Amino acid sequence: MGNILQVMKQATILSSVQKLLTELGENIKLSRLRRKMSAQQVSERANISRRTYYSIEQGLAGVAMGNYAMVLFVLGLEKDLIKIAEDDKLGRKLQDSELIVKERAPKR
């Protein structure tokens, strides 16, 4: 099992993605502190280990998304998850560019 954890820790991700995860971890930590909760309280309520919670605050990529979701739930921020990819401007443009516009009959 120890070898599996080592492999997970060595996963390669883009630096821009790591910056986003780091910022997310910092935001989660600030949210916890604003609520005057200890890391132990949040980890117990989210049913995760203290170590996993610490990894979330560090923005580590090897943490399961479900753990992030549980922490957000404990902090009352679970509805923020629905905002992810909510307004997919690029996807909509790509979709619209492939729409077939039927030719109209000429006007009389």
Backbone as XML, in Angstrom:
<?xml version="1.0"?>
<chain id="A" units="angstrom">
  <residue number="1" name="MET">
    <atom name="N" x="0.833" y="-1.192" z="0.000"/>
    <atom name="CA" x="0.000" y="0.000" z="0.000"/>
    <atom name="C" x="0.873" y="1.249" z="0.000"/>
  </residue>
  <residue number="2" name="GLY">
    <atom name="N" x="1.970" y="1.235" z="0.682"/>
    <atom name="CA" x="2.871" y="2.374" z="0.738"/>
    <atom name="C" x="3.387" y="2.764" z="-0.638"/>
  </residue>
  <residue number="3" name="ASN">
    <atom name="N" x="3.645" y="1.753" z="-1.491"/>
    <atom name="CA" x="4.120" y="2.037" z="-2.848"/>
    <atom name="C" x="3.057" y="2.740" z="-3.677"/>
  </residue>
  <residue number="4" name="ILE">
    <atom name="N" x="1.809" y="2.383" z="-3.469"/>
    <atom name="CA" x="0.713" y="3.020" z="-4.203"/>
    <atom name="C" x="0.642" y="4.499" z="-3.840"/>
  </residue>
  <residue number="5" name="LEU">
    <atom name="N" x="0.774" y="4.812" z="-2.554"/>
    <atom name="CA" x="0.742" y="6.203" z="-2.129"/>
    <atom name="C" x="1.905" y="6.984" z="-2.711"/>
  </residue>
  <residue number="6" name="GLN">
    <atom name="N" x="3.080" y="6.358" z="-2.798"/>
    <atom name="CA" x="4.234" y="7.028" z="-3.384"/>
    <atom name="C" x="3.984" y="7.359" z="-4.849"/>
  </residue>
  <residue number="7" name="VAL">
    <atom name="N" x="3.378" y="6.441" z="-5.590"/>
    <atom name="CA" x="3.078" y="6.678" z="-6.996"/>
    <atom name="C" x="2.082" y="7.820" z="-7.135"/>
  </residue>
  <residue number="8" name="MET">
    <atom name="N" x="1.061" y="7.853" z="-6.277"/>
    <atom name="CA" x="0.060" y="8.914" z="-6.329"/>
    <atom name="C" x="0.697" y="10.278" z="-6.079"/>
  </residue>
  <residue number="9" name="LYS">
    <atom name="N" x="1.640" y="10.346" z="-5.162"/>
    <atom name="CA" x="2.274" y="11.618" z="-4.825"/>
    <atom name="C" x="3.133" y="12.126" z="-5.976"/>
  </residue>
  <residue number="10" name="GLN">
    <atom name="N" x="3.602" y="11.239" z="-6.838"/>
    <atom name="CA" x="4.495" y="11.616" z="-7.915"/>
    <atom name="C" x="3.754" y="11.945" z="-9.205"/>
  </residue>
  <residue number="11" name="ALA">
    <atom name="N" x="2.433" y="12.036" z="-9.170"/>
    <atom name="CA" x="1.665" y="12.352" z="-10.364"/>
    <atom name="C" x="2.102" y="13.717" z="-10.887"/>
  </residue>
  <residue number="12" name="THR">
    <atom name="N" x="2.251" y="13.809" z="-12.202"/>
    <atom name="CA" x="2.681" y="15.048" z="-12.826"/>
    <atom name="C" x="1.467" y="15.830" z="-13.289"/>
  </residue>
  <residue number="13" name="ILE">
    <atom name="N" x="1.403" y="17.083" z="-12.901"/>
    <atom name="CA" x="0.320" y="17.953" z="-13.364"/>
    <atom name="C" x="0.930" y="19.258" z="-13.853"/>
  </residue>
  <residue number="14" name="LEU">
    <atom name="N" x="0.186" y="19.972" z="-14.652"/>
    <atom name="CA" x="0.652" y="21.251" z="-15.162"/>
    <atom name="C" x="0.819" y="22.247" z="-14.030"/>
  </residue>
  <residue number="15" name="SER">
    <atom name="N" x="1.798" y="23.107" z="-14.143"/>
    <atom name="CA" x="2.035" y="24.084" z="-13.074"/>
    <atom name="C" x="0.851" y="25.033" z="-12.917"/>
  </residue>
  <residue number="16" name="SER">
    <atom name="N" x="0.159" y="25.345" z="-14.013"/>
    <atom name="CA" x="-1.009" y="26.235" z="-13.912"/>
    <atom name="C" x="-2.134" y="25.558" z="-13.128"/>
  </residue>
  <residue number="17" name="VAL">
    <atom name="N" x="-2.276" y="24.249" z="-13.291"/>
    <atom name="CA" x="-3.288" y="23.499" z="-12.543"/>
    <atom name="C" x="-2.885" y="23.440" z="-11.073"/>
  </residue>
  <residue number="18" name="GLN">
    <atom name="N" x="-1.602" y="23.244" z="-10.808"/>
    <atom name="CA" x="-1.138" y="23.202" z="-9.423"/>
    <atom name="C" x="-1.364" y="24.539" z="-8.733"/>
  </residue>
  <residue number="19" name="LYS">
    <atom name="N" x="-1.177" y="25.633" z="-9.450"/>
    <atom name="CA" x="-1.430" y="26.955" z="-8.870"/>
    <atom name="C" x="-2.900" y="27.100" z="-8.484"/>
  </residue>
  <residue number="20" name="LEU">
    <atom name="N" x="-3.797" y="26.597" z="-9.333"/>
    <atom name="CA" x="-5.228" y="26.658" z="-9.031"/>
    <atom name="C" x="-5.563" y="25.827" z="-7.796"/>
  </residue>
  <residue number="21" name="LEU">
    <atom name="N" x="-4.992" y="24.630" z="-7.716"/>
    <atom name="CA" x="-5.243" y="23.774" z="-6.554"/>
    <atom name="C" x="-4.681" y="24.398" z="-5.279"/>
  </residue>
  <residue number="22" name="THR">
    <atom name="N" x="-3.529" y="25.023" z="-5.388"/>
    <atom name="CA" x="-2.934" y="25.697" z="-4.230"/>
    <atom name="C" x="-3.835" y="26.832" z="-3.763"/>
  </residue>
  <residue number="23" name="GLU">
    <atom name="N" x="-4.360" y="27.590" z="-4.706"/>
    <atom name="CA" x="-5.267" y="28.686" z="-4.352"/>
    <atom name="C" x="-6.554" y="28.150" z="-3.726"/>
  </residue>
  <residue number="24" name="LEU">
    <atom name="N" x="-7.078" y="27.049" z="-4.271"/>
    <atom name="CA" x="-8.267" y="26.434" z="-3.692"/>
    <atom name="C" x="-7.991" y="26.009" z="-2.253"/>
  </residue>
  <residue number="25" name="GLY">
    <atom name="N" x="-6.844" y="25.386" z="-2.013"/>
    <atom name="CA" x="-6.476" y="24.974" z="-0.660"/>
    <atom name="C" x="-6.386" y="26.155" z="0.293"/>
  </residue>
  <residue number="26" name="GLU">
    <atom name="N" x="-5.798" y="27.236" z="-0.184"/>
    <atom name="CA" x="-5.702" y="28.443" z="0.644"/>
    <atom name="C" x="-7.090" y="29.011" z="0.948"/>
  </residue>
  <residue number="27" name="ASN">
    <atom name="N" x="-7.970" y="29.002" z="-0.044"/>
    <atom name="CA" x="-9.337" y="29.493" z="0.168"/>
    <atom name="C" x="-10.078" y="28.639" z="1.182"/>
  </residue>
  <residue number="28" name="ILE">
    <atom name="N" x="-9.882" y="27.335" z="1.110"/>
    <atom name="CA" x="-10.517" y="26.433" z="2.071"/>
    <atom name="C" x="-9.994" y="26.718" z="3.477"/>
  </residue>
  <residue number="29" name="LYS">
    <atom name="N" x="-8.693" y="26.908" z="3.593"/>
    <atom name="CA" x="-8.107" y="27.211" z="4.908"/>
    <atom name="C" x="-8.671" y="28.520" z="5.463"/>
  </residue>
  <residue number="30" name="LEU">
    <atom name="N" x="-8.732" y="29.550" z="4.633"/>
    <atom name="CA" x="-9.284" y="30.833" z="5.078"/>
    <atom name="C" x="-10.740" y="30.696" z="5.503"/>
  </residue>
  <residue number="31" name="SER">
    <atom name="N" x="-11.507" y="29.896" z="4.759"/>
    <atom name="CA" x="-12.911" y="29.666" z="5.111"/>
    <atom name="C" x="-13.026" y="28.984" z="6.470"/>
  </residue>
  <residue number="32" name="ARG">
    <atom name="N" x="-12.149" y="28.026" z="6.717"/>
    <atom name="CA" x="-12.135" y="27.333" z="8.017"/>
    <atom name="C" x="-11.807" y="28.307" z="9.141"/>
  </residue>
  <residue number="33" name="LEU">
    <atom name="N" x="-10.806" y="29.135" z="8.918"/>
    <atom name="CA" x="-10.392" y="30.081" z="9.953"/>
    <atom name="C" x="-11.469" y="31.122" z="10.223"/>
  </residue>
  <residue number="34" name="ARG">
    <atom name="N" x="-12.158" y="31.579" z="9.187"/>
    <atom name="CA" x="-13.248" y="32.540" z="9.378"/>
    <atom name="C" x="-14.359" y="31.953" z="10.232"/>
  </residue>
  <residue number="35" name="ARG">
    <atom name="N" x="-14.552" y="30.641" z="10.137"/>
    <atom name="CA" x="-15.591" y="29.959" z="10.910"/>
    <atom name="C" x="-15.087" y="29.541" z="12.289"/>
  </residue>
  <residue number="36" name="LYS">
    <atom name="N" x="-13.819" y="29.861" z="12.564"/>
    <atom name="CA" x="-13.184" y="29.538" z="13.843"/>
    <atom name="C" x="-13.256" y="28.044" z="14.154"/>
  </residue>
  <residue number="37" name="MET">
    <atom name="N" x="-12.991" y="27.256" z="13.111"/>
    <atom name="CA" x="-12.966" y="25.803" z="13.266"/>
    <atom name="C" x="-11.516" y="25.337" z="13.201"/>
  </residue>
  <residue number="38" name="SER">
    <atom name="N" x="-11.212" y="24.293" z="13.949"/>
    <atom name="CA" x="-9.873" y="23.711" z="13.873"/>
    <atom name="C" x="-9.827" y="22.737" z="12.696"/>
  </residue>
  <residue number="39" name="ALA">
    <atom name="N" x="-8.626" y="22.460" z="12.250"/>
    <atom name="CA" x="-8.456" y="21.485" z="11.175"/>
    <atom name="C" x="-8.964" y="20.111" z="11.625"/>
  </residue>
  <residue number="40" name="GLN">
    <atom name="N" x="-8.783" y="19.814" z="12.890"/>
    <atom name="CA" x="-9.265" y="18.539" z="13.438"/>
    <atom name="C" x="-10.786" y="18.450" z="13.352"/>
  </residue>
  <residue number="41" name="GLN">
    <atom name="N" x="-11.476" y="19.538" z="13.687"/>
    <atom name="CA" x="-12.942" y="19.543" z="13.606"/>
    <atom name="C" x="-13.421" y="19.306" z="12.183"/>
  </residue>
  <residue number="42" name="VAL">
    <atom name="N" x="-12.814" y="20.003" z="11.238"/>
    <atom name="CA" x="-13.238" y="19.861" z="9.840"/>
    <atom name="C" x="-12.959" y="18.452" z="9.347"/>
  </residue>
  <residue number="43" name="SER">
    <atom name="N" x="-11.790" y="17.927" z="9.653"/>
    <atom name="CA" x="-11.461" y="16.584" z="9.180"/>
    <atom name="C" x="-12.388" y="15.537" z="9.788"/>
  </residue>
  <residue number="44" name="GLU">
    <atom name="N" x="-12.722" y="15.665" z="11.064"/>
    <atom name="CA" x="-13.641" y="14.707" z="11.697"/>
    <atom name="C" x="-15.035" y="14.794" z="11.072"/>
  </residue>
  <residue number="45" name="ARG">
    <atom name="N" x="-15.531" y="16.005" z="10.858"/>
    <atom name="CA" x="-16.873" y="16.177" z="10.285"/>
    <atom name="C" x="-16.932" y="15.736" z="8.830"/>
  </residue>
  <residue number="46" name="ALA">
    <atom name="N" x="-15.811" y="15.848" z="8.127"/>
    <atom name="CA" x="-15.762" y="15.409" z="6.730"/>
    <atom name="C" x="-15.439" y="13.921" z="6.622"/>
  </residue>
  <residue number="47" name="ASN">
    <atom name="N" x="-15.182" y="13.295" z="7.773"/>
    <atom name="CA" x="-14.866" y="11.862" z="7.837"/>
    <atom name="C" x="-13.607" y="11.524" z="7.033"/>
  </residue>
  <residue number="48" name="ILE">
    <atom name="N" x="-12.596" y="12.374" z="7.170"/>
    <atom name="CA" x="-11.304" y="12.136" z="6.532"/>
    <atom name="C" x="-10.228" y="12.292" z="7.597"/>
  </residue>
  <residue number="49" name="SER">
    <atom name="N" x="-9.035" y="11.801" z="7.301"/>
    <atom name="CA" x="-7.945" y="11.919" z="8.262"/>
    <atom name="C" x="-7.441" y="13.360" z="8.303"/>
  </residue>
  <residue number="50" name="ARG">
    <atom name="N" x="-6.791" y="13.681" z="9.390"/>
    <atom name="CA" x="-6.193" y="15.010" z="9.537"/>
    <atom name="C" x="-5.147" y="15.227" z="8.448"/>
  </residue>
  <residue number="51" name="ARG">
    <atom name="N" x="-4.436" y="14.188" z="8.114"/>
    <atom name="CA" x="-3.395" y="14.263" z="7.069"/>
    <atom name="C" x="-4.013" y="14.578" z="5.701"/>
  </residue>
  <residue number="52" name="THR">
    <atom name="N" x="-5.141" y="13.943" z="5.386"/>
    <atom name="CA" x="-5.824" y="14.224" z="4.122"/>
    <atom name="C" x="-6.305" y="15.663" z="4.097"/>
  </residue>
  <residue number="53" name="TYR">
    <atom name="N" x="-6.832" y="16.117" z="5.233"/>
    <atom name="CA" x="-7.282" y="17.507" z="5.285"/>
    <atom name="C" x="-6.109" y="18.460" z="5.079"/>
  </residue>
  <residue number="54" name="TYR">
    <atom name="N" x="-4.981" y="18.171" z="5.677"/>
    <atom name="CA" x="-3.790" y="19.001" z="5.494"/>
    <atom name="C" x="-3.403" y="19.025" z="4.008"/>
  </residue>
  <residue number="55" name="SER">
    <atom name="N" x="-3.512" y="17.885" z="3.350"/>
    <atom name="CA" x="-3.199" y="17.812" z="1.917"/>
    <atom name="C" x="-4.152" y="18.677" z="1.099"/>
  </residue>
  <residue number="56" name="ILE">
    <atom name="N" x="-5.400" y="18.752" z="1.517"/>
    <atom name="CA" x="-6.381" y="19.610" z="0.835"/>
    <atom name="C" x="-5.976" y="21.071" z="0.994"/>
  </residue>
  <residue number="57" name="GLU">
    <atom name="N" x="-5.612" y="21.470" z="2.199"/>
    <atom name="CA" x="-5.201" y="22.855" z="2.418"/>
    <atom name="C" x="-3.931" y="23.193" z="1.657"/>
  </residue>
  <residue number="58" name="GLN">
    <atom name="N" x="-3.112" y="22.201" z="1.371"/>
    <atom name="CA" x="-1.896" y="22.414" z="0.586"/>
    <atom name="C" x="-2.181" y="22.397" z="-0.914"/>
  </residue>
  <residue number="59" name="GLY">
    <atom name="N" x="-3.376" y="21.938" z="-1.286"/>
    <atom name="CA" x="-3.741" y="21.877" z="-2.698"/>
    <atom name="C" x="-3.080" y="20.736" z="-3.446"/>
  </residue>
  <residue number="60" name="LEU">
    <atom name="N" x="-2.875" y="19.629" z="-2.771"/>
    <atom name="CA" x="-2.226" y="18.486" z="-3.416"/>
    <atom name="C" x="-3.188" y="17.800" z="-4.382"/>
  </residue>
  <residue number="61" name="ALA">
    <atom name="N" x="-2.670" y="17.432" z="-5.540"/>
    <atom name="CA" x="-3.493" y="16.865" z="-6.606"/>
    <atom name="C" x="-3.911" y="15.420" z="-6.335"/>
  </residue>
  <residue number="62" name="GLY">
    <atom name="N" x="-3.225" y="14.713" z="-5.449"/>
    <atom name="CA" x="-3.528" y="13.313" z="-5.201"/>
    <atom name="C" x="-4.758" y="13.075" z="-4.336"/>
  </residue>
  <residue number="63" name="VAL">
    <atom name="N" x="-5.364" y="14.135" z="-3.824"/>
    <atom name="CA" x="-6.543" y="13.991" z="-2.961"/>
    <atom name="C" x="-7.783" y="13.812" z="-3.831"/>
  </residue>
  <residue number="64" name="ALA">
    <atom name="N" x="-8.617" y="12.850" z="-3.464"/>
    <atom name="CA" x="-9.837" y="12.583" z="-4.235"/>
    <atom name="C" x="-10.783" y="13.780" z="-4.200"/>
  </residue>
  <residue number="65" name="MET">
    <atom name="N" x="-11.433" y="14.012" z="-5.307"/>
    <atom name="CA" x="-12.359" y="15.139" z="-5.414"/>
    <atom name="C" x="-13.489" y="15.021" z="-4.386"/>
  </residue>
  <residue number="66" name="GLY">
    <atom name="N" x="-13.888" y="13.806" z="-4.072"/>
    <atom name="CA" x="-14.932" y="13.598" z="-3.074"/>
    <atom name="C" x="-14.534" y="14.144" z="-1.715"/>
  </residue>
  <residue number="67" name="ASN">
    <atom name="N" x="-13.253" y="14.067" z="-1.386"/>
    <atom name="CA" x="-12.782" y="14.621" z="-0.119"/>
    <atom name="C" x="-12.863" y="16.143" z="-0.125"/>
  </residue>
  <residue number="68" name="TYR">
    <atom name="N" x="-12.497" y="16.751" z="-1.249"/>
    <atom name="CA" x="-12.653" y="18.201" z="-1.367"/>
    <atom name="C" x="-14.132" y="18.569" z="-1.192"/>
  </residue>
  <residue number="69" name="ALA">
    <atom name="N" x="-15.021" y="17.790" z="-1.827"/>
    <atom name="CA" x="-16.461" y="18.067" z="-1.759"/>
    <atom name="C" x="-16.968" y="17.961" z="-0.325"/>
  </residue>
  <residue number="70" name="MET">
    <atom name="N" x="-16.522" y="16.954" z="0.415"/>
    <atom name="CA" x="-16.963" y="16.796" z="1.803"/>
    <atom name="C" x="-16.497" y="17.956" z="2.669"/>
  </residue>
  <residue number="71" name="VAL">
    <atom name="N" x="-15.283" y="18.414" z="2.451"/>
    <atom name="CA" x="-14.769" y="19.557" z="3.224"/>
    <atom name="C" x="-15.591" y="20.803" z="2.905"/>
  </residue>
  <residue number="72" name="LEU">
    <atom name="N" x="-15.883" y="21.019" z="1.624"/>
    <atom name="CA" x="-16.713" y="22.168" z="1.252"/>
    <atom name="C" x="-18.094" y="22.069" z="1.897"/>
  </residue>
  <residue number="73" name="PHE">
    <atom name="N" x="-18.634" y="20.858" z="1.980"/>
    <atom name="CA" x="-19.931" y="20.643" z="2.629"/>
    <atom name="C" x="-19.865" y="21.028" z="4.104"/>
  </residue>
  <residue number="74" name="VAL">
    <atom name="N" x="-18.822" y="20.582" z="4.780"/>
    <atom name="CA" x="-18.656" y="20.892" z="6.198"/>
    <atom name="C" x="-18.572" y="22.403" z="6.416"/>
  </residue>
  <residue number="75" name="LEU">
    <atom name="N" x="-17.949" y="23.090" z="5.477"/>
    <atom name="CA" x="-17.793" y="24.544" z="5.588"/>
    <atom name="C" x="-19.005" y="25.312" z="5.060"/>
  </residue>
  <residue number="76" name="GLY">
    <atom name="N" x="-19.998" y="24.587" z="4.554"/>
    <atom name="CA" x="-21.196" y="25.233" z="4.019"/>
    <atom name="C" x="-20.989" y="25.843" z="2.644"/>
  </residue>
  <residue number="77" name="LEU">
    <atom name="N" x="-20.014" y="25.333" z="1.911"/>
    <atom name="CA" x="-19.681" y="25.876" z="0.592"/>
    <atom name="C" x="-19.929" y="24.882" z="-0.540"/>
  </residue>
  <residue number="78" name="GLU">
    <atom name="N" x="-20.700" y="23.836" z="-0.279"/>
    <atom name="CA" x="-20.886" y="22.785" z="-1.279"/>
    <atom name="C" x="-21.545" y="23.284" z="-2.559"/>
  </residue>
  <residue number="79" name="LYS">
    <atom name="N" x="-22.345" y="24.338" z="-2.473"/>
    <atom name="CA" x="-23.018" y="24.845" z="-3.665"/>
    <atom name="C" x="-22.041" y="25.522" z="-4.626"/>
  </residue>
  <residue number="80" name="ASP">
    <atom name="N" x="-20.847" y="25.846" z="-4.140"/>
    <atom name="CA" x="-19.826" y="26.403" z="-5.020"/>
    <atom name="C" x="-19.388" y="25.386" z="-6.075"/>
  </residue>
  <residue number="81" name="LEU">
    <atom name="N" x="-19.532" y="24.103" z="-5.781"/>
    <atom name="CA" x="-19.140" y="23.068" z="-6.742"/>
    <atom name="C" x="-19.965" y="23.139" z="-8.026"/>
  </residue>
  <residue number="82" name="ILE">
    <atom name="N" x="-21.214" y="23.516" z="-7.922"/>
    <atom name="CA" x="-22.082" y="23.561" z="-9.089"/>
    <atom name="C" x="-21.651" y="24.674" z="-10.044"/>
  </residue>
  <residue number="83" name="LYS">
    <atom name="N" x="-20.885" y="25.627" z="-9.546"/>
    <atom name="CA" x="-20.422" y="26.738" z="-10.378"/>
    <atom name="C" x="-19.286" y="26.338" z="-11.321"/>
  </residue>
  <residue number="84" name="ILE">
    <atom name="N" x="-18.654" y="25.196" z="-11.035"/>
    <atom name="CA" x="-17.555" y="24.741" z="-11.873"/>
    <atom name="C" x="-18.096" y="24.404" z="-13.263"/>
  </residue>
  <residue number="85" name="ALA">
    <atom name="N" x="-17.510" y="24.993" z="-14.270"/>
    <atom name="CA" x="-17.880" y="24.797" z="-15.679"/>
    <atom name="C" x="-19.324" y="25.186" z="-15.963"/>
  </residue>
  <residue number="86" name="GLU">
    <atom name="N" x="-19.885" y="26.044" z="-15.120"/>
    <atom name="CA" x="-21.270" y="26.461" z="-15.288"/>
    <atom name="C" x="-21.466" y="27.246" z="-16.585"/>
  </residue>
  <residue number="87" name="ASP">
    <atom name="N" x="-20.586" y="28.175" z="-16.844"/>
    <atom name="CA" x="-20.705" y="28.992" z="-18.041"/>
    <atom name="C" x="-19.558" y="28.640" z="-18.980"/>
  </residue>
  <residue number="88" name="ASP">
    <atom name="N" x="-19.777" y="27.638" z="-19.802"/>
    <atom name="CA" x="-18.759" y="27.122" z="-20.716"/>
    <atom name="C" x="-18.805" y="27.909" z="-22.022"/>
  </residue>
  <residue number="89" name="LYS">
    <atom name="N" x="-18.246" y="29.104" z="-22.025"/>
    <atom name="CA" x="-18.308" y="29.984" z="-23.193"/>
    <atom name="C" x="-17.640" y="29.353" z="-24.413"/>
  </residue>
  <residue number="90" name="LEU">
    <atom name="N" x="-16.459" y="28.780" z="-24.239"/>
    <atom name="CA" x="-15.764" y="28.163" z="-25.357"/>
    <atom name="C" x="-16.561" y="26.993" z="-25.920"/>
  </residue>
  <residue number="91" name="GLY">
    <atom name="N" x="-17.076" y="26.147" z="-25.040"/>
    <atom name="CA" x="-17.867" y="24.995" z="-25.491"/>
    <atom name="C" x="-19.102" y="25.419" z="-26.262"/>
  </residue>
  <residue number="92" name="ARG">
    <atom name="N" x="-19.756" y="26.471" z="-25.791"/>
    <atom name="CA" x="-20.947" y="26.974" z="-26.493"/>
    <atom name="C" x="-20.586" y="27.519" z="-27.864"/>
  </residue>
  <residue number="93" name="LYS">
    <atom name="N" x="-19.463" y="28.224" z="-27.971"/>
    <atom name="CA" x="-19.039" y="28.752" z="-29.270"/>
    <atom name="C" x="-18.734" y="27.613" z="-30.236"/>
  </residue>
  <residue number="94" name="LEU">
    <atom name="N" x="-18.056" y="26.588" z="-29.735"/>
    <atom name="CA" x="-17.749" y="25.431" z="-30.579"/>
    <atom name="C" x="-19.022" y="24.732" z="-31.032"/>
  </residue>
  <residue number="95" name="GLN">
    <atom name="N" x="-19.957" y="24.592" z="-30.130"/>
    <atom name="CA" x="-21.224" y="23.949" z="-30.460"/>
    <atom name="C" x="-21.992" y="24.782" z="-31.482"/>
  </residue>
  <residue number="96" name="ASP">
    <atom name="N" x="-22.048" y="26.085" z="-31.272"/>
    <atom name="CA" x="-22.783" y="26.960" z="-32.181"/>
    <atom name="C" x="-22.159" y="26.992" z="-33.570"/>
  </residue>
  <residue number="97" name="SER">
    <atom name="N" x="-20.844" y="26.853" z="-33.646"/>
    <atom name="CA" x="-20.183" y="26.899" z="-34.947"/>
    <atom name="C" x="-20.517" y="25.679" z="-35.799"/>
  </residue>
  <residue number="98" name="GLU">
    <atom name="N" x="-20.948" y="24.608" z="-35.167"/>
    <atom name="CA" x="-21.278" y="23.388" z="-35.907"/>
    <atom name="C" x="-22.767" y="23.244" z="-36.191"/>
  </residue>
  <residue number="99" name="LEU">
    <atom name="N" x="-23.569" y="24.210" z="-35.763"/>
    <atom name="CA" x="-24.995" y="24.135" z="-36.029"/>
    <atom name="C" x="-25.258" y="24.305" z="-37.522"/>
  </residue>
  <residue number="100" name="ILE">
    <atom name="N" x="-26.129" y="23.488" z="-38.029"/>
    <atom name="CA" x="-26.495" y="23.569" z="-39.447"/>
    <atom name="C" x="-27.688" y="24.496" z="-39.568"/>
  </residue>
  <residue number="101" name="VAL">
    <atom name="N" x="-27.508" y="25.515" z="-40.376"/>
    <atom name="CA" x="-28.593" y="26.464" z="-40.604"/>
    <atom name="C" x="-29.224" y="26.097" z="-41.933"/>
  </residue>
  <residue number="102" name="LYS">
    <atom name="N" x="-30.501" y="25.755" z="-41.865"/>
    <atom name="CA" x="-31.207" y="25.373" z="-43.089"/>
    <atom name="C" x="-31.412" y="26.608" z="-43.952"/>
  </residue>
  <residue number="103" name="GLU">
    <atom name="N" x="-31.279" y="26.397" z="-45.251"/>
    <atom name="CA" x="-31.532" y="27.508" z="-46.177"/>
    <atom name="C" x="-33.008" y="27.773" z="-46.231"/>
  </residue>
  <residue number="104" name="ARG">
    <atom name="N" x="-33.348" y="29.016" z="-46.263"/>
    <atom name="CA" x="-34.769" y="29.397" z="-46.320"/>
    <atom name="C" x="-35.195" y="29.525" z="-47.764"/>
  </residue>
  <residue number="105" name="ALA">
    <atom name="N" x="-36.441" y="29.294" z="-47.934"/>
    <atom name="CA" x="-36.991" y="29.472" z="-49.275"/>
    <atom name="C" x="-36.961" y="30.969" z="-49.602"/>
  </residue>
  <residue number="106" name="PRO">
    <atom name="N" x="-36.737" y="31.300" z="-50.858"/>
    <atom name="CA" x="-36.710" y="32.711" z="-51.222"/>
    <atom name="C" x="-38.067" y="33.351" z="-50.972"/>
  </residue>
  <residue number="107" name="LYS">
    <atom name="N" x="-38.013" y="34.621" z="-50.582"/>
    <atom name="CA" x="-39.245" y="35.358" z="-50.334"/>
    <atom name="C" x="-39.870" y="35.738" z="-51.662"/>
  </residue>
  <residue number="108" name="ARG">
    <atom name="N" x="-41.166" y="35.755" z="-51.728"/>
    <atom name="CA" x="-41.865" y="36.113" z="-52.975"/>
    <atom name="C" x="-42.127" y="37.558" z="-53.079"/>
  </residue>
</chain>
